[in-house]
């Protein structure tokens, strides 16, 4: 199968694009899986690789997804929205090329007053020493102690030292950049808020703050920061792009498109054009759809068939959300859009192969589901699809998209109520442990079993801590080490060893 986004050829059964990563989808309902051992010894097949898919948070290009540059250390595992029964999954590839446009997001404000090395009359010895120290920070990252000295000097002599206030604000921006690169987003935001207070008429701290908020998936806060930057500098392309992205992630496409049109009328910008094209395609995909809104979801669909059960679907979504909020102690900030397509429209909109039965895309935060043959009431299969995909939305938000594919998929199956021994039996798990359930089916069985292993070690609370740690460290390996006391590779090895002991052939 050729990847629908980058065109790279892939094995039809692989369920992922080996070049650019994927968004994994829940498969159309397959026969009830219970892998029966073959009558003759099964050939040793490779279990599906527990591969992580690396994603730089944002994407750009006419056929790619747009996002924001500068999140340099944010490697993100593509969330998997996978088959509830494990035999088959589907994928829509996502281009992970970093976009242009955010490298200067942490630029210091240009100096408007001279702040030179000329001696200043009337300073006592301590203040003169502080002044020399603060001037020397112009080309390095200041520490907390450095900023304390700068604040002390500012409080005592700011009115008599032209340019000092802006110089100190620039130090805060530089320190925030270091915090951001180290994934200390709360500290970065605090420093940028202080910088903005020091130079309230400059957009630079607000542009940088919008970067931090976007990186933390704080869409409304990102909107507020970017909007303030645009107010201060209406021609600032970075601020406009960040504002458009924040609106887009809040499912406010028309507002985002209008901003992008204004930006592109002034100057060509690859990131802005890529996002604009994506919004246009979504507009075509969803043209003429009816819309129902609930507290935390927006449901779009076409035709009377979907309208008949739209209210019931929204109730189910809210019910599943409440369960996940309680289980994971987390609430995504933005409403989640759920779009029901006819089968043909779905494959085009989701970029998914024919065997896909639903997909969650972490780039735009939307769930897309084909609805051919819906009954007049919510079926058990549709209900399982909903909880499966909403779980992916929670996991992506909580882990800042760093969560690896097997944990993503295993937890989504677990929240459906699936348990590996019930689904596959002791004999099937023995074959899994021996690596004799090949391909996608083996991956999904292994993903569920691995998540059960993690929950057995530290409970659901430990699994939640793992997802939080992934979002904070932006590292799968570091998060496993922090929460489980061993890295991801070692943890998977321990799971396989335990599985073999418990289910020997």
C-alpha positions as CSV (number, residue, x, y, z in Angstrom):
1,X,0.0,0.0,0.0
2,X,1.4,3.4,-0.9
3,X,1.3,5.9,1.9
4,X,-1.6,8.3,1.2
5,X,0.4,11.3,2.4
6,X,4.1,10.8,1.3
7,X,3.5,8.1,-1.3
8,X,6.1,5.7,0.1
9,X,5.3,2.0,-0.5
10,X,4.5,-0.1,2.5
11,X,3.4,-3.6,3.2
12,X,-0.4,-3.7,3.3
13,X,-0.3,-5.6,6.6
14,X,2.2,-3.4,8.3
15,X,-0.2,-0.8,9.4
16,X,2.3,2.0,9.3
17,X,4.3,4.1,6.9
18,X,8.0,3.3,7.5
19,X,9.1,6.7,6.1
20,X,7.0,9.4,7.7
21,X,5.0,7.9,10.5
22,X,1.3,7.2,10.8
23,X,-2.0,7.8,12.5
24,X,-3.3,4.4,13.4
25,X,-7.0,3.8,13.1
26,X,-9.4,1.4,14.6
27,X,-10.2,-1.2,12.1
28,X,-13.6,-2.1,10.7
29,X,-15.2,-4.7,12.9
30,X,-13.5,-8.0,12.2
31,X,-14.5,-11.5,13.3
32,X,-14.1,-12.0,17.0
33,X,-10.4,-12.7,17.5
34,X,-9.3,-15.7,19.4
35,X,-6.2,-16.8,17.6
36,X,-6.4,-20.6,17.5
37,X,-3.1,-22.4,17.4
38,X,-2.4,-23.9,13.9
39,X,-2.7,-27.6,13.6
40,X,0.9,-27.9,12.8
41,X,3.7,-25.9,14.5
42,X,3.4,-22.4,13.4
43,X,6.4,-20.9,11.7
44,X,8.2,-18.4,13.7
45,X,6.9,-15.1,12.7
46,X,8.0,-11.7,13.9
47,X,5.7,-10.1,16.4
48,X,4.7,-6.7,15.2
49,X,7.4,-4.3,16.0
50,X,6.7,-2.1,19.0
51,X,8.0,0.8,17.0
52,X,7.7,4.3,18.1
53,X,6.7,6.9,15.6
54,X,8.6,10.1,15.9
55,X,6.8,13.3,15.3
56,X,8.0,16.9,15.5
57,X,4.9,18.5,17.0
58,X,4.0,20.3,13.8
59,X,3.8,19.7,10.2
60,X,3.7,21.8,7.0
61,X,3.0,21.6,3.3
62,X,0.1,21.5,0.9
63,X,-0.4,17.8,1.5
64,X,1.2,17.8,5.0
65,X,0.1,19.0,8.3
66,X,1.1,22.4,9.6
67,X,2.5,23.1,13.0
68,X,4.9,25.2,14.8
69,X,8.7,25.2,14.5
70,X,10.9,25.6,17.6
71,X,9.7,22.6,19.6
72,X,13.0,21.1,18.9
73,X,13.2,18.5,21.6
74,X,9.6,17.4,21.4
75,X,9.8,14.0,19.8
76,X,6.3,12.6,19.7
77,X,5.1,9.0,19.2
78,X,2.3,9.0,16.8
79,X,-0.8,8.0,18.6
80,X,-2.4,4.8,17.5
81,X,-6.1,4.6,17.1
82,X,-6.3,0.9,16.4
83,X,-8.4,-2.1,16.0
84,X,-10.5,-3.1,18.9
85,X,-10.0,-6.8,18.2
86,X,-6.4,-6.7,17.0
87,X,-6.4,-8.6,13.8
88,X,-6.2,-5.6,11.5
89,X,-5.4,-1.9,11.8
90,X,-5.3,1.0,9.5
91,X,-3.0,4.0,9.0
92,X,-2.9,7.4,7.5
93,X,0.6,8.6,7.1
94,X,1.7,12.0,8.4
95,X,4.5,14.1,7.0
96,X,6.9,14.9,9.9
97,X,9.1,17.5,8.1
98,X,9.6,20.5,10.5
99,X,8.0,23.7,9.2
100,X,9.6,27.1,8.9
101,X,8.5,30.1,10.9
102,X,9.1,29.7,14.6
103,X,12.9,29.8,15.0
104,X,12.7,33.5,16.0
105,X,9.9,32.8,18.4
106,X,12.3,33.5,21.3
107,X,14.0,36.5,19.8
108,X,14.8,39.3,22.2
109,X,13.1,42.6,21.6
110,X,15.2,45.1,19.6
111,X,16.8,47.7,21.8
112,X,15.1,51.1,21.7
113,X,17.4,52.8,24.2
114,X,21.1,52.6,24.6
115,X,22.4,50.3,27.3
116,X,26.1,50.6,26.9
117,X,29.1,50.2,29.1
118,X,29.5,53.9,30.0
119,X,30.0,54.5,33.7
120,X,27.0,55.7,35.5
121,X,27.4,58.4,38.2
122,X,25.9,58.1,41.6
123,X,26.0,54.3,41.9
124,X,27.3,52.8,45.1
125,X,29.8,50.0,44.9
126,X,27.3,47.2,45.1
127,X,25.1,48.7,42.4
128,X,28.1,49.3,40.1
129,X,29.1,45.6,40.6
130,X,25.5,44.5,39.8
131,X,25.4,46.7,36.7
132,X,28.7,45.2,35.4
133,X,27.3,41.7,36.1
134,X,24.0,42.3,34.3
135,X,25.7,43.8,31.3
136,X,27.9,40.8,31.0
137,X,24.8,38.5,30.7
138,X,24.0,39.9,27.2
139,X,25.3,36.8,25.4
140,X,24.6,33.9,27.8
141,X,21.6,32.3,29.5
142,X,21.0,33.9,32.9
143,X,20.5,31.8,36.0
144,X,18.0,32.4,38.7
145,X,20.7,34.2,40.7
146,X,21.5,36.4,37.7
147,X,17.9,37.4,37.3
148,X,17.7,38.2,41.0
149,X,20.6,40.6,40.6
150,X,19.0,42.1,37.5
151,X,15.7,42.6,39.4
152,X,17.6,44.2,42.3
153,X,19.4,46.6,40.0
154,X,16.2,47.4,38.2
155,X,14.3,48.2,41.4
156,X,17.0,50.5,42.7
157,X,18.2,52.3,39.5
158,X,15.9,51.4,36.6
159,X,14.6,54.9,36.2
160,X,18.2,56.2,35.8
161,X,19.6,53.5,33.5
162,X,18.2,53.9,30.0
163,X,17.5,50.6,28.3
164,X,17.9,48.5,31.5
165,X,14.3,47.5,31.7
166,X,14.3,46.1,28.1
167,X,17.7,44.5,28.7
168,X,16.3,42.6,31.7
169,X,13.2,41.6,29.7
170,X,15.5,40.2,27.1
171,X,17.3,38.2,29.8
172,X,14.0,36.7,30.8
173,X,13.2,35.7,27.2
174,X,16.6,34.0,26.9
175,X,16.1,32.2,30.2
176,X,12.6,31.1,29.0
177,X,14.1,29.7,25.8
178,X,16.4,27.5,27.9
179,X,13.5,26.4,30.1
180,X,11.4,25.7,27.0
181,X,14.1,23.6,25.4
182,X,14.4,21.6,28.6
183,X,10.6,21.1,28.7
184,X,10.1,23.3,31.8
185,X,7.1,24.9,30.3
186,X,5.6,26.4,33.4
187,X,8.8,28.1,34.3
188,X,9.2,29.3,30.7
189,X,5.7,30.8,30.8
190,X,6.3,32.6,34.1
191,X,9.5,34.2,32.8
192,X,7.8,35.3,29.6
193,X,5.0,36.9,31.5
194,X,7.5,38.9,33.5
195,X,9.2,39.9,30.3
196,X,5.9,41.1,28.9
197,X,5.3,43.1,32.0
198,X,8.6,44.8,31.6
199,X,8.1,45.8,28.0
200,X,4.4,45.9,27.6
201,X,4.5,47.6,24.2
202,X,6.7,44.9,22.5
203,X,5.3,41.7,20.9
204,X,8.3,39.5,21.3
205,X,7.5,38.0,24.8
206,X,4.0,37.3,23.7
207,X,5.1,35.5,20.5
208,X,7.4,33.4,22.6
209,X,4.7,32.7,25.2
210,X,2.4,31.5,22.4
211,X,5.1,29.0,21.5
212,X,5.2,27.7,25.0
213,X,1.4,27.5,25.2
214,X,1.1,25.7,21.9
215,X,3.8,23.2,22.9
216,X,1.8,22.5,26.1
217,X,-1.4,22.0,24.2
218,X,-2.9,24.9,26.0
219,X,-4.9,26.2,23.1
220,X,-7.0,29.0,24.7
221,X,-3.9,30.4,26.5
222,X,-1.9,30.2,23.2
223,X,-4.7,32.1,21.5
224,X,-4.6,34.8,24.2
225,X,-0.8,35.2,23.9
226,X,-0.8,35.2,20.1
227,X,-3.7,37.6,20.0
228,X,-1.9,40.1,22.2
229,X,1.2,39.8,20.0
230,X,-1.0,40.5,16.9
231,X,-2.5,43.5,18.6
232,X,1.0,44.9,19.3
233,X,2.2,44.1,15.8
234,X,-0.5,43.3,13.2
235,X,2.1,42.5,10.6
236,X,4.0,39.9,12.6
237,X,3.8,36.7,10.6
238,X,4.7,34.4,13.5
239,X,2.1,35.8,15.8
240,X,-0.5,35.5,13.1
241,X,0.4,31.9,12.3
242,X,0.4,30.9,16.0
243,X,-3.0,32.5,16.5
244,X,-4.3,30.6,13.5
245,X,-3.0,27.4,14.8
246,X,-4.5,27.9,18.3
247,X,-7.9,28.7,16.7
248,X,-7.6,25.6,14.4
249,X,-7.0,23.3,17.4
250,X,-10.1,24.7,19.0
251,X,-12.1,23.7,15.9
252,X,-12.5,27.4,14.8
253,X,-11.5,26.9,11.3
254,X,-13.2,29.9,9.7
255,X,-11.4,32.3,12.0
256,X,-8.1,30.6,11.4
257,X,-8.6,30.6,7.6
258,X,-9.4,34.3,7.6
259,X,-6.2,35.1,9.5
260,X,-4.2,33.0,7.1
261,X,-5.7,34.6,4.1
262,X,-4.7,38.0,5.5
263,X,-1.2,36.8,6.1
264,X,-0.8,35.3,2.7
265,X,-2.1,38.4,1.0
266,X,0.9,40.3,2.5
267,X,3.6,37.7,2.1
268,X,4.2,34.1,1.1
269,X,4.7,31.8,4.0
270,X,5.0,28.0,3.6
271,X,3.6,27.1,7.0
272,X,0.7,29.4,6.6
273,X,-0.1,28.1,3.2
274,X,0.1,24.5,4.3
275,X,-2.3,25.1,7.2
276,X,-4.6,27.1,4.9
277,X,-4.7,24.2,2.4
278,X,-5.4,21.7,5.1
279,X,-8.3,23.8,6.4
280,X,-9.7,24.1,2.8
281,X,-9.6,20.3,2.4
282,X,-11.4,19.8,5.7
283,X,-14.0,22.4,4.6
284,X,-14.6,20.4,1.4
285,X,-14.7,17.1,3.3
286,X,-17.3,18.4,5.8
287,X,-19.3,20.6,3.4
288,X,-23.0,20.4,4.0
289,X,-22.7,18.5,7.3
290,X,-25.1,19.0,10.1
291,X,-23.5,19.8,13.5
292,X,-24.5,18.9,17.1
293,X,-22.6,20.2,20.1
294,X,-22.3,19.0,23.6
295,X,-20.2,20.3,26.5
296,X,-17.0,18.6,25.3
297,X,-17.6,17.3,21.8
298,X,-18.7,18.6,18.4
299,X,-20.4,16.0,16.2
300,X,-20.7,16.5,12.5
301,X,-22.5,14.2,10.1
302,X,-24.5,14.2,6.9
303,X,-27.8,12.4,6.2
304,X,-30.8,11.5,8.2
305,X,-29.2,8.1,9.1
306,X,-26.6,9.8,11.3
307,X,-29.0,12.4,12.6
308,X,-31.2,9.6,14.1
309,X,-28.6,8.6,16.5
310,X,-26.5,11.8,16.8
311,X,-27.9,12.6,20.3
312,X,-27.2,9.1,21.5
313,X,-23.6,9.3,20.1
314,X,-23.0,12.5,22.0
315,X,-24.3,11.0,25.2
316,X,-22.0,8.1,24.8
317,X,-19.1,10.3,24.1
318,X,-19.7,12.4,27.2
319,X,-20.1,9.2,29.2
320,X,-16.8,7.8,28.0
321,X,-15.1,11.2,28.6
322,X,-16.3,11.1,32.2
323,X,-14.9,7.6,32.7
324,X,-11.5,8.7,31.2
325,X,-11.4,11.9,33.3
326,X,-11.9,9.8,36.4
327,X,-9.4,7.1,35.3
328,X,-6.6,9.3,34.1
329,X,-7.3,12.4,36.3
330,X,-7.0,14.6,33.2
331,X,-9.3,16.7,31.1
332,X,-8.4,17.8,27.6
333,X,-8.9,21.6,27.3
334,X,-10.4,21.8,23.8
335,X,-13.7,20.1,22.7
336,X,-13.0,17.1,20.5
337,X,-14.5,17.1,17.1
338,X,-16.0,13.8,15.9
339,X,-16.9,13.5,12.2
340,X,-19.1,10.8,10.8
341,X,-18.5,10.1,7.1
342,X,-19.9,7.9,4.5
343,X,-17.4,5.2,3.8
344,X,-16.1,6.7,0.5
345,X,-15.9,10.2,1.9
346,X,-14.1,8.8,5.0
347,X,-11.3,7.2,3.1
348,X,-10.6,10.4,1.2
349,X,-10.9,12.6,4.3
350,X,-8.8,10.4,6.6
351,X,-6.3,9.3,4.0
352,X,-6.9,5.8,5.3
353,X,-6.9,2.5,3.5
354,X,-10.0,0.5,2.8
355,X,-9.8,-1.7,5.9
356,X,-9.9,1.3,8.3
357,X,-12.9,1.6,10.7
358,X,-12.0,4.9,12.5
359,X,-9.1,7.1,13.1
360,X,-7.9,9.7,15.6
361,X,-5.4,12.3,14.3
362,X,-3.3,14.0,16.9
363,X,-2.4,16.8,14.5
364,X,-5.8,18.3,14.4
365,X,-7.3,16.4,17.4
366,X,-10.2,15.0,15.4
367,X,-11.9,11.6,15.4
368,X,-13.1,10.4,12.0
369,X,-15.4,7.4,11.6
370,X,-17.1,5.8,8.6
371,X,-20.8,5.2,9.2
372,X,-22.0,3.0,6.3
373,X,-24.9,0.8,7.5
374,X,-25.5,2.5,10.9
375,X,-28.5,1.2,12.8
376,X,-31.1,3.5,14.2
377,X,-29.6,3.1,17.7
378,X,-26.0,3.0,19.0
379,X,-24.6,-0.4,18.4
380,X,-22.1,-2.1,20.7
381,X,-19.4,-1.9,18.0
382,X,-19.9,1.8,17.5
383,X,-19.8,2.4,21.2
384,X,-16.5,0.5,21.4
385,X,-15.2,2.6,18.5
386,X,-16.1,5.8,20.4
387,X,-14.4,4.9,23.7
388,X,-11.4,3.6,21.7
389,X,-10.9,6.8,19.8
390,X,-11.6,9.1,22.8
391,X,-9.0,7.2,24.7
392,X,-6.5,8.1,22.0
393,X,-7.4,11.7,22.3
394,X,-6.8,11.7,26.1
395,X,-3.5,9.8,25.8
396,X,-2.2,12.2,23.1
397,X,-3.2,15.2,25.1
398,X,-1.8,13.9,28.4
399,X,1.5,12.7,26.9
400,X,1.9,15.7,24.5
401,X,1.9,13.1,21.7
402,X,5.0,11.4,23.0
403,X,3.3,8.1,23.9
404,X,4.5,5.2,21.9
405,X,2.3,3.2,19.6
406,X,2.0,0.1,21.8
407,X,1.0,1.9,25.0
408,X,-1.4,4.0,23.0
409,X,-3.1,1.0,21.4
410,X,-3.0,-1.2,24.4
411,X,-4.7,1.4,26.7
412,X,-7.3,2.1,24.1
413,X,-8.2,-1.6,24.0
414,X,-8.1,-1.8,27.8
415,X,-10.6,1.0,28.1
416,X,-12.9,-0.8,25.7
417,X,-12.9,-3.6,28.3
418,X,-10.7,-6.0,26.4
419,X,-8.4,-8.3,28.4
420,X,-5.8,-10.4,26.7
421,X,-6.5,-13.7,28.3
422,X,-10.2,-13.4,27.6
423,X,-9.5,-12.3,24.0
424,X,-6.8,-14.8,23.1
425,X,-6.8,-17.5,25.8
426,X,-3.8,-19.0,27.5
427,X,-2.8,-20.9,24.3
428,X,-2.9,-17.7,22.2
429,X,-0.8,-15.8,24.7
430,X,1.8,-18.6,24.8
431,X,2.1,-18.2,21.0
432,X,2.3,-14.4,21.5
433,X,5.1,-14.9,24.0
434,X,7.0,-17.1,21.6
435,X,6.7,-14.6,18.8
436,X,4.4,-16.8,16.8
437,X,1.5,-14.5,16.2
438,X,2.9,-12.5,13.3
439,X,2.1,-9.1,11.9
440,X,-0.6,-6.6,13.0
441,X,-2.6,-9.2,15.0
442,X,0.5,-10.0,17.1
443,X,1.2,-6.3,17.7
444,X,-2.3,-5.5,19.0
445,X,-2.3,-8.6,21.2
446,X,1.1,-7.6,22.5
447,X,0.1,-4.0,23.0
448,X,-2.9,-5.0,25.2
449,X,-0.8,-7.5,27.2
450,X,2.0,-4.9,27.7
451,X,-0.4,-2.4,29.1
452,X,-1.8,-5.0,31.4
453,X,1.8,-5.7,32.5
454,X,2.3,-2.0,33.3
455,X,-1.0,-1.8,35.2
456,X,-0.1,-4.9,37.2
457,X,3.2,-3.3,38.3
458,X,2.0,0.1,39.4
459,X,-1.7,0.3,38.7
460,X,-3.6,2.7,36.5
461,X,-2.1,5.5,38.6
462,X,1.4,4.5,37.5
463,X,0.4,4.4,33.9
464,X,-1.0,7.9,34.2
465,X,2.3,9.0,35.8
466,X,4.1,7.5,32.8
467,X,2.0,9.5,30.3
468,X,2.5,12.7,32.4
469,X,6.3,12.0,32.5
470,X,6.3,11.6,28.7
471,X,4.7,15.0,28.3
472,X,7.2,16.6,30.7
473,X,10.4,15.0,29.5
474,X,9.4,14.5,25.9
475,X,11.3,11.2,26.1
476,X,9.7,7.7,26.2
477,X,12.9,6.2,27.7
478,X,13.3,8.8,30.4
479,X,9.6,8.6,31.3
480,X,9.8,4.8,31.8
481,X,13.0,5.1,33.8
482,X,11.4,7.8,36.0
483,X,8.2,5.9,36.7
484,X,9.1,2.2,36.5
485,X,12.7,2.3,37.4
486,X,13.9,0.9,34.1
487,X,13.9,2.2,30.5
488,X,11.3,1.4,27.9
489,X,13.4,-1.3,26.3
490,X,14.1,-3.0,29.6
491,X,10.5,-2.8,30.6
492,X,9.3,-4.5,27.4
493,X,11.9,-7.2,27.9
494,X,10.7,-7.8,31.4
495,X,7.1,-8.1,30.1
496,X,8.0,-10.7,27.5
497,X,10.0,-12.7,30.1
498,X,7.0,-12.7,32.5
499,X,4.6,-13.6,29.7
500,X,6.8,-16.6,28.7
501,X,6.9,-17.8,32.3
502,X,3.2,-17.5,32.8
503,X,2.2,-19.0,29.4
504,X,4.8,-21.5,28.3
505,X,4.3,-23.5,25.1
